[in-house]
């Protein structure tokens, strides 16, 4: 632990893995709480990924999502984007502990709507609570570093990706900015997109209206579904949007995973985790 990182074992996807992270980090200490979500992520990805597919993991955190997705891609690759310097160190350690360095490329950048640089406020208590907006609740009291910002379009071009099959986005309310910087990539590759929709982080971190965000996402993607555990995913349309949003706010604690795409063919191959 000379670098301040601890390791612990987890079981994900029927396999034993090693996870690295700061010992005092609540996300690391309670990683098992996040495993059902990772199983759900892998189940959706399995419905579209060929063995040689390509995944973009936006908000890779300590590496749980990479561990969930790597077994699906024996000949494929994952680009894991994570801006927090401390979390990047833990992510690299996680990949090394599990022999995945050659299959998962770490991009130490924030992905957003335009290239540049941004202030990044590191939350020491949890790798899942870092913030990029200086107006965010409590951000002024957090340590601040400057991090590079790149668009998905620029990253895909720089990496020379000939294909992109699946995109996961979990960036604490800044998912729309990621989509804004991915317009050319989405139009060209038409990947399935697995995105967190969280009304609390949208309002707290971006002062964004969750209804407006959801309407925007539905305008970008012809087909949208919300995961409902082992039950069939719930189709969201402009006509059912308010009903979904009511349940999201009142019944689901502002936490939903949405699957955004260009058709619903994945549903025929999806099997609940």
ZISUL-V5430 format. One line per field, one symbol per residue. phi: phi as a letter, one per 20 degrees, with the letter a starting at -180 (. if undefined). psi: psi as a letter, one per 30 degrees, with the letter a starting at -180 (. if undefined). Layout:
phi=???
psi=???
This chain:
phi=.fenddcbecdbmmcecdddrfgefffffdgffefgffffgffffffceegdfccddenflfogffffegffcfddbcddebefgffffffffgfffdmdgedceedebedbebfqbbfcdeefeafecfcddfefgnffeegccecfdceggfffffemfebbebcdcbclndffffffecgfffffelffddcfccffffffecldfgfffffffffecfcccdfcmffggefdcgfdgffffgfgeeddmmcbddddbdbdffffdfcgf
psi=gfggklllkljkhglklkkklkefkeeeehefffeeeeeeeeeeefffklfglkkjjjhfbfgeeeeefeffifgalkjjkkfjeeeeeeeeeeeefghgeffjkkjilkkafllbklkkjkjffkfggllfkffkjfefflkklkkkklleeeeeeefhkfljfkkkjjhhfgeeeeeeggeeeeeefhlkkjkkjjeeeeeeffhkjeeeeeeeeffekfkklkkhbflkkkkklefgeeeeeeeeeefghhjkkkjkaflgffeffkkk.
